[in-house]
């Protein structure tokens, strides 16, 4: 017996019961408005033998057959009596390209032209719009249905741009001018790459058709923006192109492979530019593609991210397809991508007026700690000496001082320190030390935006993950056989019932009261020292150096990190726990379980304190007047990727890992040489070696090798 519930757009739609047939299948029927349907799921509960049951969440794919199609005139304008290439892009409800065919007719129903989508819903056709006529596109979808879409009207006069990018040495450009604009001033053609002008020319608008070329020899790889400017430097047409040049492309040569003791393999590669060795930073990964085959067309890499998708709006489907081959077909399809998703991408108004667009997030060269010092009356404390001090094993002793300006501002810049370093900031005043208050600046965070890969939603994740799960199971069994892992014993389910204290106000990411231990205001009536009270009543929490630690941690004391301390939604220094009067606390929530601490991105435990009204946020960073404690996010120390080392007694040990080696930062020397070592694979198969990198001048490199292990 199966009981089920259907939910569409997070709202109840239907529910019922059904019995499986002889093949173990059931049929569930429900109705849905496909015009407004976005996402849904079926929640099925299956009764098994005895008292056992199983639950399954089944995602419902979007069943709407509605396809959106857009039309993009080349250069931006559709002009009367001037033939213009019009690109189109058809996408389904999943955001992916849809194969369609297009028939263009005029208002009288006369056939003008036919076209089909060439690649991922994209195609093009030529239209010469006549004065007094309008045009419609009859679109036929893959399911046989049809729909009529109007094509935007043509302008009576203007400029049009036609670009030919098929030649390997030059770009052909044709400029069409309406009859009424001939001899109306000079025109300018500008080509830019990353806001840097790479080519410019000027000519007189003395005839309706002007042809010119742009040489490619000095153009770097990537997106090139070609803009036509009319009189008064007004942009009238714009077109994006993609340049594939060897200029600025690093070359990687895998020179040799040597085998050392204990089955260690060492590979050496050389990076060069135009035949000369260069130093750069590279990442290397080695995967067993016999087990898990990569989706080469759809994978992202250093070329797709930095040269293509970062400059285009919307989701780019199968971005690596455009870099795998140099065929005429792939070049034409890449041009279609830029004619559609790159249509009129850049705005020139600010550039022409020499205005500088402020950059919200500047590239970080160093770390800094800054803030403001105020008096008891909230006035800026001018010319006050500020001292910054830190002492840690990771960074050594840091001791700096500066003075506040007329606004009470101070700034310690060009700092370098590792993550979780604790600083003490002290405002030193001879007049009234107790009246000073230090307010540290909060770092701006990048807004969370829609995932650019949202169109890659996997409906049946079980099917796509099955090969990975099977190989992972084999890997675990092999480790168990070798004694690295211990076998487990399933225990009978034990139900423990307890009453959890309820609280309604909390900043807990998991929800108010969702914690391993909840301490209410009434429990703290007899508390005088908050850390000692917590240590004595919360199992697994110990206090050391005024900070709380989880006693279950197996990390040595000298490198253990204290529990995260959150007061009224703000993360504060763990030592502040000692300074909080119990009478100011409304509730305490202690998170010890990894399932709860995962919401904070830590596994060291979290203490969440909610204070009573009137005392909220009064403990953030402040220890006492004129002194503040601060633990900013410093540089993260990358962890070394695990690679086993087999001893001679384990000759029969199999290696079921799918990823054999990974290193995100291998630096080549001034001779361009770099090397890396890894454990030789013990399983037969094809291993994919991917090397990607960049040098100090932004030149990119990517190379893929296949190693066969017999």
N, C-alpha and C positions, 0 to 999 in steps of 0.2 A: 504494500500500500504506500502511495506517495501523496503527501499533501503539499500543495504549492501555493505561492502567492506571486502575482505579477505586479511589478512596479515600473512605471514609465515616468521619466522626468522627476524621479524621487517622489512620486505620488502613487497611491494605491490604484490599481486598475482592475484586477480580478483575482479570485482565489478559488480553490476547489480541491477535489480528491480524485485519484485515478489509480487503477490497478495495472501493473505491467502485463504485457501479453507474453506469449511463449518465447519471444526474442528479447524479453526484458525491456521493451520500449513502451512509452506512453505518448499520447498526442495531446498537446495543450493548445487550446484555441482562445484567442482574445481579440478584441477590436482596439484599434488605435488610429488617431488622426495623424496620418503620415505628414501632413503639412507642418505640424507643430512637434513632431516626435524627434527628440535628440538622442536620448540614451535610455536604457532600461535594463532590468535584470529579472530573472526568475529565481526565487528562493524556494528550493525543493528540500523537503524532509522525507527521508526514506526509512521506513520501519524495517529493521532487520530481525534476525532470530532472537528470541528471548526479549530482553528489555533494551537491547542495543538499537541505535539509530544513527543515521548519517545525514549531514546537511550539506547542500551544494548551492553555490551562487553561480548562476549561468548568465553571462552578459548577453544582451540582445543587440545584435547589429542593427544599425539604422536601416529600416526597410523602405524608406522613401526613395523613389526613383527620380526625384527632382534633381535636375542638373543645372547649375548656374553657368552661363557663358558670357564672356565679356569680349569686346572688340577694341583694338588698339591701333589707330592709324600711325604709321611710322613717322617719327619726328614730332607727333602730337597733333597735327592738323589734317583735316580732310577738306580739300579745296575743290570748288567747282571747276570742271573742265581740265583737271590735272590728275593723271593716273597716280594712284597711291597704293602702296602695299598696306594691307590691313591684317594684322595678326589677331588670332583669337585663342582663348584658353577656356576649356570646359572642365569644371570640377564637380564631383558628386558631393553628397552630404558628409562624406568622410574626409573631405578636403583633398582628395586624390584626383589625378587627371582621369577624364572619361573620354573614351573614343566616340566621336560623333562625326557626322557628315553634314555639310552646310551647302545650301542652295540659295543664291542671292537672286532676288527678283525686285523689279521696280514696282511703282504704284499701279501700273497697268497689268501686272502679272507676267511681264515678259522676263524670260530667263536671261540673267546676266552672266553668271559663272557658277561653277561647282567647286567644292574643296572638301578635303578630309583632314582629320586630325592626324598629324604625322608622328607625334611623340607625346605621350602622357597628356593627351587632351589638347595639345597645341598644334596650330596650323596657320596658314595664311592664304590670301588671295589678293588679286589686283582689282581695284575698282576705280573707274573713271566717272565720277558723279557729274551728271548734267544739271544745268540750271533748271529749276522748277520741278525736279524729280526727288522723290524720297525712296528709300530702299529698305527692304526687310530681309531677314535671314531665316529660312526654313531649316530648322535643325532637327536631324533624325538621330535618335538615341539608339543604343545597342539593343534595347528591348523592343525596338520597332515603333515606339511612340514618336510623335512629332510635336514641335512647338515653334511658334513664330516669334522672333526677337527683332525689334526695330534697330536699325543702325543709325547712329547719330547723324544729324544733318551736316551738310557741307557748308563751309564758309564761302561767301561770294568772292573774297579776295584774301590774299595772305601769302605765306611762304611754306614750301614743303621741302622735305629732306629725304633723299634716298641714298643709302650707304651699301656698298658691296665690300664684304670682308673676306671673300674667298681666296684672294691672291695672297701668297705667302710673303710678298715683299712690300706691298703697298695696299692702302685702303682707298677705294674709289668712292668719291662723293659727288652727287648731283644735287643741285639746288634749283627748284622750280619757283618762279615768281609770277604771280598773277599779272595780267596785262596792265591793270591800273596802277601797279607799284613799280613798273620798270622806270629806271632813271630817277628813283626817289632817294638818292643817297648811296653811300658805300655800305658794303656788307663785310662782316668779319666772321671768320670761322676759327674756333678755338677748340683744341683737344687737351683734356687734362686727365691726370692719373693721381688719385689720392690728393686732390686739390692743388696739384702742381701742374702748371701749364707746360705741356710737352711739345705743342705745335700751335702756331697761329699764322693766319694769313688774312689779307684784306684785298678786296676787289670791288670794282664798280658794278652796280646793278644795271648794266646797260642792255641786257637781253633776258628773255624769259627762262632760258636754260643755261646754267653755268656748271662746268665740270672741273674738278680738281682732284688731286691725290694727296694722301698723307703717307710718307715713308714709314715703314715699320721697324727699320734696323735699330733705332735707338729707343724703341718703346719697351718698357718692362712688362712682364706678364701680369695679367689682371684686367680689371674693368677700366675701360677708357670712355670718357664722356666727351662726345662731340656736340658742340653748341653753336648755333647760328645766331649772330647778333645783327639786328637791323640798325637803322640810324638811331642816334642817341643811346647806343649800346643797349638796346632793349632785346632781351632773348626772345626769339620767336619759334625756334625749333630746337629739339634736343634728342639725342640718340645715344644709347649705351652699346658698346662693343666689347668683346672679350679678345684680348691679345694673348697668343701663346708664343712666347719667344724664349730662346735659350739665354737671353740677356738677364743676368741676376739670378740664374738658377744654379744652385750648387750641385756638384756631381759627387756621388758616393761610390767608391769602389771597395768591395769586400776582397781584401788582399790575400789573406791566408787563414787557415784553421790548423791549430796545433792541439795535440792531445797530451795532457799531463798526467800526473799520478792521481790515483783515486778516481779515475774516469772523468777528470775535469777537461772541458773543452775551452779553448781560447780562440776567439775570433778577433782579427784586426782589420779595420777599415780606414780609408783615407778620404778626406773631404777636400775638394778643390773647386776653384772658380776660374773659368777660362784657362784651365791648365795649370793654375798656380795654387799651391796649398793654402788653405785658410783654416783658422780656428773657429769652432762653433760649439753649440750645445745641442746634444742629440738625445733622443729617446730610442730605446730598443726593446722590442717585444718578440718573443718566440712562442708560437702556438702550434699545437698538433691539429692540423686541419683535416686529418683523416677522421678524427672524432667529431669535431664541430666545424662545419664549413662556414667561412665568413661570407656575409652578404656584401660582395665587393661593390655592386652598383649603388647600394644605399649607405655604405659606411662613410663616416665623416673622418677627415684627416686634415693635415696642416694646409694642404692646397685648397680643399673645398671650403674650409672655414675662413681662411685669411684672404683668399683671392676671389671667392664667388659669393657665398651665402651671406656674409657679413654686410654686403652692399646692396642686397636685394630685399624687398618687402615680402612678407609672407613665407610660407613653408616651401622649400625647394625639395621636390621629390627626386630621389635617386641622384644626389649631387655628384657622386664619384663617377657616374656614367660618362660625364663630359671630360674626364681626365684619363680614362683608361685607354682610349684609342685616338688616333689622329685621322680617322676616316672623314670623308666629306659629309656623310650622314650625321655623325656626331657633331661636327662643326655647325651644320645647318640647324640642328636641334638646339644647340647652345645659343645660336642667334635668335631662335624663336623664344627661348626663355628670357633673353634680355629685351626682346620686343614686347613681351607681355609683363612679366613681373618687374622688369627694369624700366618700364615706361615712365618717362619724365620723373626720374628718381631725385634729381638734385635741383635746388632752388638757387638762382644766381643773384637775386636782388641784393643780398648783403655783401656778396663778393664784389659786385660792381660799385657799390657805395663805400667800399673799403671798411666795412664794419666787421669787427671781431666778434664772433659768436662765443660767449662764455662757455667754458668746459666745466661741467658739474663735477666730474670725477677725474682729477688730474692723475697722471702716472706717478706712483709713489716711488721716490728714490731713497727716502729715509723714513723712519718713524719719528713722531713728535708727541709731546705732552704739553698741552696749553690749557689756559683757564683764566679766570678773573678773580681778583681779591676785592672784597667789599668790606665796609665798616658795619657797625651795628645799625646804622641808619640807612644801609643799602647804598651808600655813596662809594664811588671807586676809591680804592686805597692807592694813592700815587707814590711812586718812587720807593716802594717797599721791597726789601731784599727777599728773594725767593730761593730756597735751597731744595735741590732734588737729590735724593739718596736712595741707593739700592745696594744690597749685598746678597749675592747668590752664587752657587757653585757653577752655574751655567755661564754667567756673564762676568763674574768677578765683582769688584767694587766700582760703582758708578756714583760720582759725587760732582754735582754741577751747581752753579748759582747764577742768578740774573736779577733784574729789577723790573718792577711793573712800570708801565707807561702812564700817561695822563688819564687813561681810561681804566686803569687798574688791571690791564691785560699783561700776561706773561706767556712766554713760549720757549720750550726747550726743543729744538729741532735737530736734525741730523743724528738721531739716536739709532742705535742698533742693539737689539736685545731679543732673546728668545721668548717664546710664549710662556704665560703664567709667571712672569717676573713681577715681584711686588716692589712698588716704589712708595717712598714717604716724601710728601711735598710739605714744606714748612715755610710759612710767612713770618719773617723776623722783623719785629717792630719794637723800638725802645719805648714808645709812648703807651700804647694800650694793646698788648698782645691778645688779650682775651676777647677783644671786640672784632677781631678779623675773621672773615669767613672765606674759604676757598671753594670756588665752584669750577669744576673741571669741565672742559668741552667734551661733548659727546660726538663720536665719529659718525658722519652721515652714512647711511646704509643704502645700497643699491635696491631700488624698488623691485619687487618680485613681479615679473611679467609672464605672459602666457608662454608655455613651452614651445619653442620654434619647431620641435619635432612632434607636436601633438597629432599630426596626421598619421603618425606611425602607430596609433593605438592598436594593440594586439587583442583581438576579441577572444581567441582560444589560446590563452597563455600556456595551458597544459600541453597542447600539441607542440608548440614551439620550444618549450623547455624540456621536452621528454628526452632528447639525446643527451643534453647536459646532465639531467638527473640520473640517467642510467650510468654514465661514465663516473659521476660523482659517487654513486653507490659502489661501483667496482673499486674505486680508489679507497673508500672507507673500509671495504672488506679486506683489501690488501694490507692496509695499515693495521687492522685488527689481527690478521694472520701473523704479521711480523712482531706483534706485541707492543706496537706504538700506541694503539688504542685498546681499551678494555671493552669487552662485550658488555651489553646492558641486559638487565632483567626487567621485564614489564611487571609492575605491581598492580594489584587490584585498586580500583578507584576508592578513595576515602573522602567522604564529604564532611567538611568541618563548617559548622554554622556559628557565626558570631555577629554581634551587633556593632555596626560601624557608626562612629559619631558623625553627625551631619553638620556641615557648615555651608552657608549660602554665599559668602563673600570670600574670594580668593583669586590670586593670579595664576593658579596652577594650570599649566598647559593641558593637563589631562582632565581638568574639570574640578570644581570645588569638592574637596573631600575624597577625591580618588587618589589615595596614597596608602602606603604600607602601615603608617601610624598617623593617627589624627589626634592632636591634643587641643582641647577646647579651652576657652577662657576660664571656666570653672576649675579646671584641673590645676591651674597655676596659682591658686589662692595662697598656697603654702610655700611657693617657690621664692627663694631669695637670690640664688645664683643660677642663671638660666643654663649655662653649659653643664654644670654639675647635675642639675635637675634632669636634663635630657639624657646625660650619660647613665644616670641611675635608673631611668624608667624606659628607655628605648633600647631594646636588645640589638646588639651588633654595632652600636655607635660608641666610640671612645673619644675622649677629649685629650689633646696633646698640644702644648704651646698655644692654648686658648682657641684652638681650632678643632672642628669635628672631623673624625675619620671613620670609615667603615672598617670594623675589625675583621671582617671576612676577607679583606683584600690580602692577596699573597705577595703584593709588591713590597720590597724591602723598605724599611722606615726612612732611609735616607733619600729615596726618590718617590715616595708615596705622595699623592696630592690630596689636599683636604676636600671635604664635601662642598658642593656648590651652595652658596648662601644667597637666597633671594628674599629681599624685604620689600613688600608692596610692589612687586613686579619688577624691581630693579636689582641687578646683580651687584653685590657689594663684596668688600674684602672679607674673607672668612674670619679674620680676627675681630670683626665688629660684633660677633656673637657675644663676646664677653661684656660689651658695653651696653647691651639692651636690658633695661629694667623689665622684669617679668610683668609688672603691673601695666605696661604699655602694650602688651601682646594680646591680640584677640584670638588668634589660632596659630597652631604650628602643624605643618604637614611634612612628614619625613618619607622620602622616596628612596628605597633601597633596591627594589627589583629592577632588573635591566629593562623590563617591558615598560616601566614607568619613567625611568631616567632617560630612555631613548628620546623622549620628546625634547629634552634639553641637550641632546648630543653628547652626553657624558655617560660613564659607567662607574663613577666614583661616589654616587649618592648625592641627593639634593635635600636641603632643608628650606622650606618655604614658610616665611613668617608674615602674617598679616597683622598690622598694628591697629590699634583703636583709632577712631576719628580724632583728629587734632595732632596726631604724632606721625602721620603718614610721611614716608620718604625722608624723615629727619636724620636717618643714620647713613644715608647714601654717601660713601667715600669719607665722611667726616669722622675723625676720631675724637678730636677736641678742638676748641677754637684755635684757628691759625695753623692747624695741622690736618692733612688729608692723606689717606692711604689709597693707592690705586694699583690695580693689576690689569693692565691693558693686554690686548691680544698682540703678541709679538710675532716674530718669524717662526713658522712651524718647521720643526726638524723632521724631514722626511724619513719614513721607516724603510728599512731594507726589505726587499721582497724575499719571501722565504724560498729557499732552495735546499733540498735535502742533500746530505753527504753520506753516501753508502760506504760501509767498510767492506773489506774483502770477504767477510763471512756472509754477506748478503748478495751473493752473485745471482741468486735466483729471484731476487726481489723485482717485482714489476713496478713500473711507474705509470700510474693512470692519470697523471695530471694533464689537463688540456693546455694550461699555460706553463711552459717550461722556464721562461726567464722574462723578467721585466725590470728595466732601469730607466727612470724618467730623466736622468741628467748625466750624460757621459760627455766629458769635455775633450775635444781634440786639441792637440798641442799646436805650436806654431808651424810644424811640418804637416799639419793636417791629419796626424795619426791618432787613433784612439783604439782601445781594445776592451773586451769584456769577457768574463769567464762564467761558465755555468756547468751544471752537472749534465753529463752526456745522457741523452734520452735512452731508456732501456726498452722502449716499446717501439715496434715497427710502425712506420707511417711517414707521411709528408709533413714537414715542419716549416711553417711560414715565418720568415725573419723579416720584420718591418723596422726600418731605420728612418726616423724623421728628425729634422733639426733646422736650426736657423743660426746665422752668424751675426756679428755685432752690427752689420749694416742692413739687416732685414732680409737678406737673401735666403731663400727657402730650399729645402732638400727633402726628397722622399724616395726611398728605394725598397723594393720588395724582392726577397730571394726565397727560393724553395729548396730546403734540404731534405733529402730522402734517406731515411734510416732503414736498412734492411735487417 
